[in-house]
Amino acid sequence: MIRAITLGMVVLLMLGAMACDSDEVPEGYELVSNVGVALGEWSITSTPSSVPAGLVRFNVSNGGPADPHELVIFRTTVAKDELERIAIANPEERGFLPEEGVSGVEFIGEVEEFDVGLAMSGVFELSAGSYVFICNIVEPEELDEEGNPESHFLEGMYATFTVN
Ligand SMILES: [Cu+2]
């Protein structure tokens, strides 16, 4: 019985250390919204999909079933098919949406790649506007049906998000 309790505490402490990695609310700020983001092959689902402007904590989970994923946040009004066209035409890495230097696309931040079954969070200050979420991982060793490096974005890991 005592052993079981001790093990439980260790697990809780590990979870605590993981959760506070990048989700600190800066001093003098107040958290406005919590948003759940589910990553998986091949979708990004955000609940809710719009929030008021201010400090937002994204609680991001990776449901897999197989791959590590990341959440990259861009501020943009550029349509999905145009972003896909830009990623396909990227001379450096086909399927990767450049995180700087694309007109009308501003990189805001990211919750870095993490494994299936885990949850990570990140806090971002967002002003009113249109945003998109992308998993920008490209796996050169993994080919898609057309024989191109597998791009998580092109496979469908994209969602729109609105800040009012
Ligand atoms: Cu991914």
Backbone and ligand atoms as CSV (ligand in chain L), in Angstrom:
chain,resi,resn,atom,element,x,y,z
A,1,MET,N,N,0.837,-1.215,0.000
A,1,MET,CA,C,0.000,0.000,0.000
A,1,MET,C,C,0.864,1.254,0.000
A,2,ILE,N,N,1.834,1.299,0.904
A,2,ILE,CA,C,2.733,2.471,0.958
A,2,ILE,C,C,3.514,2.595,-0.348
A,3,ARG,N,N,3.936,1.447,-0.880
A,3,ARG,CA,C,4.686,1.483,-2.135
A,3,ARG,C,C,3.821,2.069,-3.268
A,4,ALA,N,N,2.558,1.667,-3.319
A,4,ALA,CA,C,1.658,2.155,-4.375
A,4,ALA,C,C,1.500,3.676,-4.288
A,5,ILE,N,N,1.362,4.198,-3.079
A,5,ILE,CA,C,1.203,5.654,-2.904
A,5,ILE,C,C,2.472,6.384,-3.363
A,6,THR,N,N,3.620,5.848,-2.984
A,6,THR,CA,C,4.887,6.473,-3.367
A,6,THR,C,C,5.022,6.537,-4.891
A,7,LEU,N,N,4.687,5.425,-5.564
A,7,LEU,CA,C,4.769,5.411,-7.031
A,7,LEU,C,C,3.844,6.466,-7.635
A,8,GLY,N,N,2.644,6.577,-7.081
A,8,GLY,CA,C,1.690,7.561,-7.579
A,8,GLY,C,C,2.233,8.966,-7.477
A,9,MET,N,N,2.909,9.266,-6.383
A,9,MET,CA,C,3.465,10.604,-6.204
A,9,MET,C,C,4.563,10.897,-7.214
A,10,VAL,N,N,5.388,9.892,-7.498
A,10,VAL,CA,C,6.461,10.092,-8.480
A,10,VAL,C,C,5.869,10.425,-9.845
A,11,VAL,N,N,4.822,9.686,-10.238
A,11,VAL,CA,C,4.188,9.943,-11.535
A,11,VAL,C,C,3.625,11.364,-11.575
A,12,LEU,N,N,2.970,11.785,-10.509
A,12,LEU,CA,C,2.403,13.134,-10.461
A,12,LEU,C,C,3.494,14.199,-10.578
A,13,LEU,N,N,4.601,13.991,-9.878
A,13,LEU,CA,C,5.694,14.962,-9.928
A,13,LEU,C,C,6.252,15.067,-11.344
A,14,MET,N,N,6.377,13.927,-12.040
A,14,MET,CA,C,6.891,13.953,-13.408
A,14,MET,C,C,5.938,14.713,-14.324
A,15,LEU,N,N,4.650,14.451,-14.168
A,15,LEU,CA,C,3.657,15.159,-14.989
A,15,LEU,C,C,3.730,16.656,-14.723
A,16,GLY,N,N,3.894,17.024,-13.457
A,16,GLY,CA,C,3.982,18.432,-13.105
A,16,GLY,C,C,5.167,19.104,-13.761
A,17,ALA,N,N,6.297,18.437,-13.769
A,17,ALA,CA,C,7.502,19.009,-14.365
A,17,ALA,C,C,7.323,19.205,-15.862
A,18,MET,N,N,6.628,18.257,-16.500
A,18,MET,CA,C,6.397,18.353,-17.930
A,18,MET,C,C,5.462,19.522,-18.259
A,19,ALA,N,N,4.415,19.645,-17.455
A,19,ALA,CA,C,3.364,20.605,-17.788
A,19,ALA,C,C,3.842,22.048,-17.656
A,20,CYS,N,N,4.775,22.331,-16.742
A,20,CYS,CA,C,5.136,23.730,-16.526
A,20,CYS,C,C,6.315,24.166,-17.372
A,21,ASP,N,N,6.685,23.351,-18.379
A,21,ASP,CA,C,7.819,23.649,-19.241
A,21,ASP,C,C,7.704,25.023,-19.901
A,22,SER,N,N,6.609,25.289,-20.580
A,22,SER,CA,C,6.520,26.529,-21.372
A,22,SER,C,C,5.175,27.225,-21.196
A,23,ASP,N,N,4.493,26.937,-20.104
A,23,ASP,CA,C,3.142,27.498,-19.990
A,23,ASP,C,C,3.020,28.496,-18.838
A,24,GLU,N,N,4.109,29.163,-18.527
A,24,GLU,CA,C,4.068,30.153,-17.457
A,24,GLU,C,C,3.336,31.413,-17.936
A,25,VAL,N,N,2.488,31.946,-17.096
A,25,VAL,CA,C,1.859,33.232,-17.382
A,25,VAL,C,C,2.791,34.325,-16.863
A,26,PRO,N,N,3.260,35.222,-17.752
A,26,PRO,CA,C,4.211,36.250,-17.306
A,26,PRO,C,C,3.612,37.132,-16.212
A,27,GLU,N,N,4.493,37.611,-15.344
A,27,GLU,CA,C,4.047,38.460,-14.247
A,27,GLU,C,C,3.344,39.708,-14.790
A,28,GLY,N,N,2.242,40.074,-14.172
A,28,GLY,CA,C,1.514,41.255,-14.611
A,28,GLY,C,C,0.490,40.970,-15.698
A,29,TYR,N,N,0.465,39.715,-16.185
A,29,TYR,CA,C,-0.509,39.345,-17.204
A,29,TYR,C,C,-1.601,38.483,-16.581
A,30,GLU,N,N,-2.733,38.471,-17.249
A,30,GLU,CA,C,-3.819,37.624,-16.797
A,30,GLU,C,C,-4.228,36.706,-17.937
A,31,LEU,N,N,-4.342,35.427,-17.633
A,31,LEU,CA,C,-4.760,34.476,-18.657
A,31,LEU,C,C,-6.206,34.760,-19.052
A,32,VAL,N,N,-6.469,34.850,-20.353
A,32,VAL,CA,C,-7.812,35.150,-20.833
A,32,VAL,C,C,-8.552,33.876,-21.251
A,33,SER,N,N,-7.834,32.981,-21.929
A,33,SER,CA,C,-8.510,31.798,-22.475
A,33,SER,C,C,-7.650,30.544,-22.367
A,34,ASN,N,N,-8.341,29.418,-22.236
A,34,ASN,CA,C,-7.718,28.106,-22.380
A,34,ASN,C,C,-8.304,27.451,-23.618
A,35,VAL,N,N,-7.429,26.911,-24.452
A,35,VAL,CA,C,-7.872,26.269,-25.692
A,35,VAL,C,C,-7.265,24.874,-25.750
A,36,GLY,N,N,-8.111,23.893,-26.025
A,36,GLY,CA,C,-7.628,22.526,-26.210
A,36,GLY,C,C,-7.323,22.293,-27.678
A,37,VAL,N,N,-6.153,21.741,-27.969
A,37,VAL,CA,C,-5.789,21.454,-29.363
A,37,VAL,C,C,-5.395,19.984,-29.458
A,38,ALA,N,N,-6.126,19.248,-30.300
A,38,ALA,CA,C,-5.839,17.824,-30.497
A,38,ALA,C,C,-5.102,17.633,-31.812
A,39,LEU,N,N,-3.910,17.031,-31.722
A,39,LEU,CA,C,-3.109,16.727,-32.912
A,39,LEU,C,C,-3.207,15.241,-33.208
A,40,GLY,N,N,-3.156,14.875,-34.475
A,40,GLY,CA,C,-3.161,13.463,-34.846
A,40,GLY,C,C,-3.006,13.320,-36.343
A,41,GLU,N,N,-2.926,12.066,-36.806
A,41,GLU,CA,C,-2.797,11.812,-38.248
A,41,GLU,C,C,-4.204,11.646,-38.856
A,42,TRP,N,N,-4.620,12.596,-39.620
A,42,TRP,CA,C,-4.000,13.849,-40.038
A,42,TRP,C,C,-4.962,14.989,-39.781
A,43,SER,N,N,-4.974,15.528,-38.625
A,43,SER,CA,C,-5.882,16.641,-38.342
A,43,SER,C,C,-5.370,17.467,-37.161
A,44,ILE,N,N,-5.866,18.690,-37.100
A,44,ILE,CA,C,-5.701,19.537,-35.922
A,44,ILE,C,C,-7.096,20.031,-35.555
A,45,THR,N,N,-7.505,19.789,-34.321
A,45,THR,CA,C,-8.829,20.219,-33.879
A,45,THR,C,C,-8.678,21.116,-32.664
A,46,SER,N,N,-9.244,22.321,-32.770
A,46,SER,CA,C,-9.117,23.305,-31.713
A,46,SER,C,C,-10.478,23.548,-31.068
A,47,THR,N,N,-10.517,23.509,-29.725
A,47,THR,CA,C,-11.769,23.728,-28.995
A,47,THR,C,C,-11.542,24.738,-27.870
A,48,PRO,N,N,-12.103,25.956,-27.951
A,48,PRO,CA,C,-12.886,26.478,-29.077
A,48,PRO,C,C,-11.982,26.896,-30.231
A,49,SER,N,N,-12.595,27.345,-31.343
A,49,SER,CA,C,-11.795,27.765,-32.495
A,49,SER,C,C,-11.723,29.281,-32.598
A,50,SER,N,N,-12.299,29.982,-31.608
A,50,SER,CA,C,-12.098,31.429,-31.526
A,50,SER,C,C,-12.111,31.867,-30.061
A,51,VAL,N,N,-11.313,32.902,-29.774
A,51,VAL,CA,C,-11.206,33.418,-28.403
A,51,VAL,C,C,-11.082,34.932,-28.461
A,52,PRO,N,N,-11.339,35.620,-27.346
A,52,PRO,CA,C,-11.062,37.056,-27.303
A,52,PRO,C,C,-9.549,37.312,-27.231
A,53,ALA,N,N,-9.149,38.500,-27.655
A,53,ALA,CA,C,-7.730,38.868,-27.634
A,53,ALA,C,C,-7.183,38.825,-26.210
A,54,GLY,N,N,-5.901,38.480,-26.100
A,54,GLY,CA,C,-5.256,38.421,-24.797
A,54,GLY,C,C,-4.355,37.206,-24.693
A,55,LEU,N,N,-4.071,36.856,-23.455
A,55,LEU,CA,C,-3.171,35.729,-23.214
A,55,LEU,C,C,-3.945,34.408,-23.342
A,56,VAL,N,N,-3.449,33.529,-24.186
A,56,VAL,CA,C,-4.127,32.256,-24.463
A,56,VAL,C,C,-3.189,31.105,-24.115
A,57,ARG,N,N,-3.720,30.153,-23.347
A,57,ARG,CA,C,-2.943,28.932,-23.110
A,57,ARG,C,C,-3.500,27.827,-23.988
A,58,PHE,N,N,-2.615,27.248,-24.819
A,58,PHE,CA,C,-2.987,26.111,-25.636
A,58,PHE,C,C,-2.556,24.835,-24.920
A,59,ASN,N,N,-3.539,24.004,-24.631
A,59,ASN,CA,C,-3.270,22.701,-24.032
A,59,ASN,C,C,-3.322,21.682,-25.165
A,60,VAL,N,N,-2.156,21.224,-25.575
A,60,VAL,CA,C,-2.024,20.475,-26.824
A,60,VAL,C,C,-1.779,19.001,-26.521
A,61,SER,N,N,-2.561,18.133,-27.158
A,61,SER,CA,C,-2.373,16.696,-26.956
A,61,SER,C,C,-2.086,16.024,-28.292
A,62,ASN,N,N,-1.295,14.981,-28.242
A,62,ASN,CA,C,-0.969,14.217,-29.449
A,62,ASN,C,C,-1.621,12.849,-29.361
A,63,GLY,N,N,-2.697,12.662,-30.140
A,63,GLY,CA,C,-3.418,11.390,-30.157
A,63,GLY,C,C,-2.858,10.403,-31.161
A,64,GLY,N,N,-1.816,10.807,-31.892
A,64,GLY,CA,C,-1.148,9.903,-32.832
A,64,GLY,C,C,-2.101,9.396,-33.922
A,65,PRO,N,N,-2.082,8.097,-34.186
A,65,PRO,CA,C,-1.586,7.029,-33.310
A,65,PRO,C,C,-0.093,6.725,-33.378
A,66,ALA,N,N,0.633,7.279,-34.355
A,66,ALA,CA,C,2.017,6.820,-34.503
A,66,ALA,C,C,3.068,7.922,-34.361
A,67,ASP,N,N,2.767,9.113,-34.863
A,67,ASP,CA,C,3.839,10.088,-35.096
A,67,ASP,C,C,3.941,11.175,-34.025
A,68,PRO,N,N,5.155,11.659,-33.765
A,68,PRO,CA,C,5.315,12.918,-33.024
A,68,PRO,C,C,4.712,14.064,-33.849
A,69,HIS,N,N,4.187,15.071,-33.163
A,69,HIS,CA,C,3.620,16.233,-33.855
A,69,HIS,C,C,4.019,17.508,-33.123
A,70,GLU,N,N,3.793,18.640,-33.796
A,70,GLU,CA,C,4.050,19.951,-33.202
A,70,GLU,C,C,2.912,20.873,-33.576
A,71,LEU,N,N,2.817,21.976,-32.851
A,71,LEU,CA,C,1.805,22.991,-33.178
A,71,LEU,C,C,2.532,24.287,-33.497
A,72,VAL,N,N,2.435,24.730,-34.755
A,72,VAL,CA,C,3.028,25.999,-35.157
A,72,VAL,C,C,1.893,26.974,-35.438
A,73,ILE,N,N,2.025,28.165,-34.851
A,73,ILE,CA,C,0.974,29.172,-34.954
A,73,ILE,C,C,1.438,30.299,-35.873
A,74,PHE,N,N,0.659,30.547,-36.929
A,74,PHE,CA,C,0.926,31.652,-37.835
A,74,PHE,C,C,-0.258,32.617,-37.795
A,75,ARG,N,N,0.063,33.893,-37.914
A,75,ARG,CA,C,-0.998,34.873,-38.117
A,75,ARG,C,C,-1.044,35.163,-39.609
A,76,THR,N,N,-2.187,34.906,-40.238
A,76,THR,CA,C,-2.291,35.099,-41.684
A,76,THR,C,C,-3.746,35.063,-42.129
A,77,THR,N,N,-4.002,35.724,-43.273
A,77,THR,CA,C,-5.305,35.581,-43.924
A,77,THR,C,C,-5.133,34.835,-45.250
A,78,VAL,N,N,-3.912,34.376,-45.524
A,78,VAL,CA,C,-3.667,33.621,-46.764
A,78,VAL,C,C,-4.435,32.293,-46.700
A,79,ALA,N,N,-5.118,31.976,-47.805
A,79,ALA,CA,C,-5.972,30.782,-47.836
A,79,ALA,C,C,-5.147,29.500,-47.803
A,80,LYS,N,N,-5.803,28.417,-47.372
A,80,LYS,CA,C,-5.123,27.125,-47.220
A,80,LYS,C,C,-4.473,26.657,-48.523
A,81,ASP,N,N,-5.195,26.755,-49.649
A,81,ASP,CA,C,-4.615,26.219,-50.890
A,81,ASP,C,C,-3.391,27.016,-51.334
A,82,GLU,N,N,-3.363,28.300,-51.007
A,82,GLU,CA,C,-2.183,29.100,-51.334
A,82,GLU,C,C,-1.006,28.714,-50.420
A,83,LEU,N,N,-1.290,28.490,-49.147
A,83,LEU,CA,C,-0.225,28.038,-48.231
A,83,LEU,C,C,0.325,26.681,-48.687
A,84,GLU,N,N,-0.561,25.815,-49.143
A,84,GLU,CA,C,-0.113,24.503,-49.654
A,84,GLU,C,C,0.785,24.678,-50.875
A,85,ARG,N,N,0.373,25.592,-51.761
A,85,ARG,CA,C,1.159,25.846,-52.972
A,85,ARG,C,C,2.565,26.338,-52.591
A,86,ILE,N,N,2.633,27.225,-51.591
A,86,ILE,CA,C,3.932,27.767,-51.144
A,86,ILE,C,C,4.784,26.636,-50.548
A,87,ALA,N,N,4.164,25.778,-49.755
A,87,ALA,CA,C,4.916,24.670,-49.136
A,87,ALA,C,C,5.429,23.697,-50.185
A,88,ILE,N,N,4.602,23.400,-51.194
A,88,ILE,CA,C,5.011,22.461,-52.251
A,88,ILE,C,C,6.161,23.051,-53.059
A,89,ALA,N,N,6.109,24.394,-53.270
A,89,ALA,CA,C,7.119,25.053,-54.093
A,89,ALA,C,C,8.394,25.386,-53.319
A,90,ASN,N,N,8.432,25.104,-52.018
A,90,ASN,CA,C,9.610,25.449,-51.201
A,90,ASN,C,C,10.851,24.713,-51.729
A,91,PRO,N,N,11.841,25.474,-52.245
A,91,PRO,CA,C,13.017,24.821,-52.834
A,91,PRO,C,C,13.911,24.147,-51.791
A,92,GLU,N,N,13.812,24.580,-50.531
A,92,GLU,CA,C,14.667,24.018,-49.480
A,92,GLU,C,C,14.146,22.666,-49.003
A,93,GLU,N,N,12.836,22.596,-48.829
A,93,GLU,CA,C,12.247,21.351,-48.340
A,93,GLU,C,C,10.791,21.291,-48.777
A,94,ARG,N,N,10.502,20.431,-49.732
A,94,ARG,CA,C,9.131,20.322,-50.240
A,94,ARG,C,C,8.165,19.934,-49.108
A,95,GLY,N,N,7.092,20.706,-48.983
A,95,GLY,CA,C,6.076,20.381,-47.989
A,95,GLY,C,C,6.229,21.145,-46.693
A,96,PHE,N,N,7.335,21.876,-46.540
A,96,PHE,CA,C,7.578,22.675,-45.329
A,96,PHE,C,C,7.182,24.112,-45.614
A,97,LEU,N,N,6.284,24.669,-44.817
A,97,LEU,CA,C,5.900,26.071,-44.996
A,97,LEU,C,C,6.961,26.944,-44.329
A,98,PRO,N,N,7.690,27.771,-45.115
A,98,PRO,CA,C,8.728,28.611,-44.517
A,98,PRO,C,C,8.165,29.432,-43.362
A,99,GLU,N,N,8.904,29.474,-42.251
A,99,GLU,CA,C,8.383,30.141,-41.052
A,99,GLU,C,C,8.764,31.617,-41.017
A,100,GLU,N,N,9.548,32.049,-42.003
A,100,GLU,CA,C,9.755,33.489,-42.189
A,100,GLU,C,C,9.928,33.778,-43.677
A,101,GLY,N,N,9.698,35.032,-44.035
A,101,GLY,CA,C,9.938,35.457,-45.405
A,101,GLY,C,C,8.774,35.243,-46.362
A,102,VAL,N,N,7.652,34.753,-45.864
A,102,VAL,CA,C,6.470,34.613,-46.728
A,102,VAL,C,C,5.562,35.813,-46.497
A,103,SER,N,N,5.285,36.528,-47.577
A,103,SER,CA,C,4.463,37.729,-47.482
A,103,SER,C,C,3.079,37.413,-46.921
A,104,GLY,N,N,2.679,38.147,-45.886
A,104,GLY,CA,C,1.353,37.961,-45.317
A,104,GLY,C,C,1.252,36.825,-44.321
A,105,VAL,N,N,2.376,36.188,-44.021
A,105,VAL,CA,C,2.378,35.068,-43.070
A,105,VAL,C,C,3.374,35.374,-41.954
A,106,GLU,N,N,2.861,35.562,-40.743
A,106,GLU,CA,C,3.716,35.910,-39.612
A,106,GLU,C,C,3.790,34.749,-38.618
A,107,PHE,N,N,5.021,34.294,-38.347
A,107,PHE,CA,C,5.227,33.235,-37.358
A,107,PHE,C,C,4.998,33.804,-35.955
A,108,ILE,N,N,4.128,33.178,-35.191
A,108,ILE,CA,C,3.830,33.664,-33.842
A,108,ILE,C,C,4.575,32.852,-32.782
A,109,GLY,N,N,4.598,31.567,-32.962
A,109,GLY,CA,C,5.271,30.719,-31.985
A,109,GLY,C,C,4.886,29.276,-32.197
A,110,GLU,N,N,5.424,28.408,-31.339
A,110,GLU,CA,C,5.116,26.988,-31.507
A,110,GLU,C,C,5.218,26.230,-30.194
A,111,VAL,N,N,4.498,25.127,-30.177
A,111,VAL,CA,C,4.702,24.117,-29.142
A,111,VAL,C,C,5.470,23.009,-29.852
A,112,GLU,N,N,6.714,22.816,-29.441
A,112,GLU,CA,C,7.610,21.957,-30.200
A,112,GLU,C,C,7.182,20.491,-30.188
A,113,GLU,N,N,7.658,19.815,-31.207
A,113,GLU,CA,C,7.371,18.389,-31.441
A,113,GLU,C,C,7.410,17.549,-30.158
A,114,PHE,N,N,6.372,16.737,-29.977
A,114,PHE,CA,C,6.357,15.827,-28.840
A,114,PHE,C,C,5.630,14.535,-29.202
A,115,ASP,N,N,5.858,13.523,-28.389
A,115,ASP,CA,C,5.444,12.162,-28.744
A,115,ASP,C,C,3.964,11.877,-28.514
A,116,VAL,N,N,3.525,10.817,-29.152
A,116,VAL,CA,C,2.150,10.314,-29.011
A,116,VAL,C,C,1.837,10.032,-27.540
A,117,GLY,N,N,0.635,10.416,-27.129
A,117,GLY,CA,C,0.183,10.113,-25.779
A,117,GLY,C,C,0.538,11.180,-24.769
A,118,LEU,N,N,1.343,12.160,-25.175
A,118,LEU,CA,C,1.730,13.224,-24.245
A,118,LEU,C,C,0.879,14.475,-24.477
A,119,ALA,N,N,0.949,15.391,-23.531
A,119,ALA,CA,C,0.278,16.679,-23.658
A,119,ALA,C,C,1.277,17.761,-23.268
A,120,MET,N,N,1.301,18.835,-24.019
A,120,MET,CA,C,2.186,19.960,-23.736
A,120,MET,C,C,1.335,21.226,-23.795
A,121,SER,N,N,1.863,22.306,-23.204
A,121,SER,CA,C,1.102,23.540,-23.337
A,121,SER,C,C,2.024,24.713,-23.601
A,122,GLY,N,N,1.437,25.756,-24.152
A,122,GLY,CA,C,2.182,26.972,-24.430
A,122,GLY,C,C,1.266,28.162,-24.267
A,123,VAL,N,N,1.829,29.266,-23.768
A,123,VAL,CA,C,1.042,30.487,-23.556
A,123,VAL,C,C,1.511,31.549,-24.548
A,124,PHE,N,N,0.565,32.152,-25.232
A,124,PHE,CA,C,0.885,33.149,-26.243
A,124,PHE,C,C,-0.033,34.349,-26.075
A,125,GLU,N,N,0.502,35.543,-26.326
A,125,GLU,CA,C,-0.339,36.730,-26.314
A,125,GLU,C,C,-0.789,36.995,-27.745
A,126,LEU,N,N,-2.105,36.924,-27.963
A,126,LEU,CA,C,-2.634,37.041,-29.324
A,126,LEU,C,C,-3.532,38.259,-29.445
A,127,SER,N,N,-3.254,39.076,-30.474
A,127,SER,CA,C,-4.126,40.213,-30.775
A,127,SER,C,C,-5.184,39.759,-31.779
A,128,ALA,N,N,-6.203,40.595,-31.959
A,128,ALA,CA,C,-7.304,40.227,-32.849
A,128,ALA,C,C,-6.786,39.964,-34.259
A,129,GLY,N,N,-7.304,38.921,-34.880
A,129,GLY,CA,C,-6.880,38.596,-36.232
A,129,GLY,C,C,-7.147,37.150,-36.585
A,130,SER,N,N,-6.703,36.790,-37.795
A,130,SER,CA,C,-6.882,35.427,-38.294
A,130,SER,C,C,-5.578,34.665,-38.158
A,131,TYR,N,N,-5.679,33.438,-37.661
A,131,TYR,CA,C,-4.506,32.608,-37.422
A,131,TYR,C,C,-4.708,31.241,-38.075
A,132,VAL,N,N,-3.596,30.563,-38.332
A,132,VAL,CA,C,-3.698,29.156,-38.715
A,132,VAL,C,C,-2.735,28.348,-37.859
A,133,PHE,N,N,-3.135,27.109,-37.623
A,133,PHE,CA,C,-2.285,26.133,-36.933
A,133,PHE,C,C,-1.807,25.127,-37.977
A,134,ILE,N,N,-0.529,24.813,-37.897
A,134,ILE,CA,C,0.036,23.828,-38.821
A,134,ILE,C,C,0.984,22.922,-38.043
A,135,CYS,N,N,0.992,21.654,-38.389
A,135,CYS,CA,C,2.111,20.805,-37.966
A,135,CYS,C,C,3.079,20.815,-39.133
A,136,ASN,N,N,4.253,21.394,-38.918
A,136,ASN,CA,C,5.179,21.666,-40.025
A,136,ASN,C,C,6.276,20.614,-40.128
A,137,ILE,N,N,5.990,19.427,-39.660
A,137,ILE,CA,C,6.982,18.352,-39.738
A,137,ILE,C,C,6.960,17.731,-41.134
A,138,VAL,N,N,8.161,17.544,-41.705
A,138,VAL,CA,C,8.318,16.820,-42.965
A,138,VAL,C,C,9.254,15.649,-42.690
A,139,GLU,N,N,8.837,14.480,-43.159
A,139,GLU,CA,C,9.651,13.281,-42.936
A,139,GLU,C,C,10.246,12.822,-44.266
A,140,PRO,N,N,11.525,13.204,-44.501
A,140,PRO,CA,C,12.142,12.890,-45.798
A,140,PRO,C,C,12.250,11.383,-46.055
A,141,GLU,N,N,12.370,10.614,-44.987
A,141,GLU,CA,C,12.560,9.169,-45.156
A,141,GLU,C,C,11.235,8.422,-45.329
A,142,GLU,N,N,10.142,9.192,-45.143
A,142,GLU,CA,C,8.796,8.601,-45.234
A,142,GLU,C,C,8.140,9.198,-46.482
A,143,LEU,N,N,7.815,8.388,-47.485
A,143,LEU,CA,C,7.268,8.940,-48.724
A,143,LEU,C,C,5.746,8.821,-48.749
A,144,ASP,N,N,5.116,9.853,-49.317
A,144,ASP,CA,C,3.655,9.796,-49.466
A,144,ASP,C,C,3.293,9.002,-50.722
A,145,GLU,N,N,1.996,8.982,-51.065
A,145,GLU,CA,C,1.536,8.148,-52.181
A,145,GLU,C,C,2.158,8.552,-53.522
A,146,GLU,N,N,2.543,9.830,-53.636
A,146,GLU,CA,C,3.161,10.288,-54.893
A,146,GLU,C,C,4.685,10.174,-54.864
A,147,GLY,N,N,5.218,9.628,-53.796
A,147,GLY,CA,C,6.664,9.468,-53.710
A,147,GLY,C,C,7.383,10.692,-53.192
A,148,ASN,N,N,6.641,11.653,-52.626
A,148,ASN,CA,C,7.254,12.851,-52.044
A,148,ASN,C,C,7.433,12.669,-50.539
A,149,PRO,N,N,8.404,13.417,-49.971
A,149,PRO,CA,C,8.566,13.364,-48.506
A,149,PRO,C,C,7.247,13.701,-47.820
A,150,GLU,N,N,6.913,12.933,-46.804
A,150,GLU,CA,C,5.622,13.121,-46.136
A,150,GLU,C,C,5.605,14.426,-45.344
A,151,SER,N,N,4.677,15.307,-45.723
A,151,SER,CA,C,4.495,16.593,-45.048
A,151,SER,C,C,3.223,16.508,-44.218
A,152,HIS,N,N,3.341,16.705,-42.918
A,152,HIS,CA,C,2.159,16.611,-42.061
A,152,HIS,C,C,1.125,17.675,-42.428
A,153,PHE,N,N,1.598,18.851,-42.805
A,153,PHE,CA,C,0.697,19.917,-43.244
A,153,PHE,C,C,-0.086,19.487,-44.484
A,154,LEU,N,N,0.635,19.009,-45.511
A,154,LEU,CA,C,-0.046,18.622,-46.755
A,154,LEU,C,C,-0.953,17.416,-46.547
A,155,GLU,N,N,-0.647,16.588,-45.541
A,155,GLU,CA,C,-1.526,15.448,-45.237
A,155,GLU,C,C,-2.828,15.909,-44.567
A,156,GLY,N,N,-2.851,17.139,-44.057
A,156,GLY,CA,C,-4.098,17.643,-43.498
A,156,GLY,C,C,-3.997,18.283,-42.124
A,157,MET,N,N,-2.778,18.393,-41.586
A,157,MET,CA,C,-2.641,18.958,-40.239
A,157,MET,C,C,-2.638,20.488,-40.323
A,158,TYR,N,N,-3.836,21.013,-40.385
A,158,TYR,CA,C,-4.078,22.449,-40.583
A,158,TYR,C,C,-5.401,22.790,-39.910
A,159,ALA,N,N,-5.466,23.940,-39.276
A,159,ALA,CA,C,-6.741,24.423,-38.736
A,159,ALA,C,C,-6.699,25.937,-38.708
A,160,THR,N,N,-7.866,26.554,-38.821
A,160,THR,CA,C,-7.939,28.008,-38.694
A,160,THR,C,C,-8.361,28.359,-37.272
A,161,PHE,N,N,-7.973,29.549,-36.838
A,161,PHE,CA,C,-8.254,29.990,-35.475
A,161,PHE,C,C,-8.471,31.506,-35.519
A,162,THR,N,N,-9.467,31.981,-34.821
A,162,THR,CA,C,-9.808,33.408,-34.873
A,162,THR,C,C,-9.686,34.032,-33.495
A,163,VAL,N,N,-9.066,35.209,-33.450
A,163,VAL,CA,C,-9.007,35.981,-32.210
A,163,VAL,C,C,-9.802,37.262,-32.429
A,164,ASN,N,N,-10.770,37.480,-31.562
A,164,ASN,CA,C,-11.681,38.618,-31.744
A,164,ASN,C,C,-11.290,39.814,-30.862
L,1,CU,CU,CU,2.553,16.293,-37.368
